[in-house]
Amino acid sequence: MKTNSKGKVVLQHGDYRVGNFVFHKEPSHIKVTPISGIVSWRVAVETAIGWMITEALKEKHDNWLHMYASSTFSRLCVVPDQQFFEKHAELVNAQVDLHPEYYGKERPTDDKSADDKILQEEKELAEDMKKIAPQDQR
């Protein structure tokens, strides 16, 4: 990270500063660097969190970006023990359960009518596929 003669951080093209963190857009990743420069991390844009960061940068959701960066930074700087890992895994699972659509999962349903609707749609799709398939492939 570059600084000018007065010690002020100079942002490069594609950089966005939120508090003590700089987000730098790369072609396939977003790099996050604290001003201190003691650590940095990159997030692939095709992951769920990469997508969330990209959208937050577009919409300038500074509070969310700062919360993400500061919580990630604090996890990188702590020396974890077994209990920390267990509690962290519980939090991750709770987050996935809260927003399964972010992670390519569908919400579980006990609704029989929803299941029946999905089965009906699948049957109709199969029928339509038979109609449009060439004669020799049937």
N, C-alpha and C positions, 0 to 999 in steps of 0.2 A: 504494500500500500504506500502510495507516494504522499509526501507532505511538502508544503511550501516552506519558504525560509522562516515563516512565523510559526511553524509547527502545525498548521491547519491541514487536515486531510484533503487531498485533491482527488475528486472523483473522476474516474475515466468514463468513456462512452459506455453505456449499458449498466452503469453502477447506480444503485439507489440506496441512500443511507436512511436508516431508521435507528434513532438513538445512538448506541455505541456499536452498531453493526452495519456492515456494507453488504448488500446483495448484488452480485455481479452475474449478469446473464451470459451464458455460454451457449453454443449451438444446441447441445443436448443435456446440459446441466445448469444448475444455479449454484454458484459458489457463495457461501456465507462466511464472512470474516469479521471477527470482532476488531474494533479499533486497536486494541492492545496487540493484535497480531500473534498472540501466543498459540493459537490453534485456528484452523479453518476446516470447513467441510463442504462437500459437494452433494447435491441431490439431483438424481436423474429426473428430467421433466416428465417422463412417461409414467412415473410412479404416482400413487394417490397423493402423497405429500408434495411431490414436485408440481402436480397440477394445482393443488391448493395454493402453493407459494406463487406460482405463475399468475393465477387469478387475483390473489391478494396484491401482487405488485401492479397489475393492470389497473385495479380499482383503488390503489393507494390505501389499503387497509393497514395503516401503520400500527395500530394497537395490536392486531392479530400477528403481524409480522414480528413485532418486538417481543410479544409473548412467546412465539415459536422459537425465535433466535435465543432469547435469554434462557428458556427452559432447556433447550438443546445444549447450549453452552454450559449451563450448570451441571448437566448430566455428564458432559465430557470432562469436567474438571473435578468430579467427585471420585473417590476411591470406593467402589461398591463392595458390599458384602453379600452373603447369600440372601439375607432378609430383604435387602434392597432389590435384588433381582426378582425375588418372588413377588414383592409388592408391585414392581414395575410390570411384570407379566400380567398380573391381575388388572392393572389399569389399562394395558394395551387390549386385553380381551374385552373389557367393559366398553372401550371406545369402538372396537370393531362391532360389538353387539348393538351399540347405539346407532351407528351409521354404516350398516353392512353394504349399502350401495357404493360407498367410497372404495370398497375393497373387492368389488366384483361379486359380492354375495347377495342372495335374495333373502328377504325376511321370511322366517318360517311361518307357515300358516296352518291353522287347524280348521280352516274354512273349507268344508267339503264342496261347496258350490264353486269356490275359486278353482279347486282341483278339477272339477267337472268341466269348467269353462276352458281350462288349459287343454284338457284331453280332447274336447270338442274342436278347438282351434287346430290342434295337431292332426286330428282326423281329416278336417277340411283341407289342410295344407297337403296332406298325403294324397287326397283325392285330386286336388288341383294339379299336383305334380304328375300324377298318372295321366291326366288329360293332355298335358303339354309335352310329355316325354315322347321321343320318337318311337315309332312302332317296333323297331328292332330291339329296343332296350326294355321292353315290357316283359 
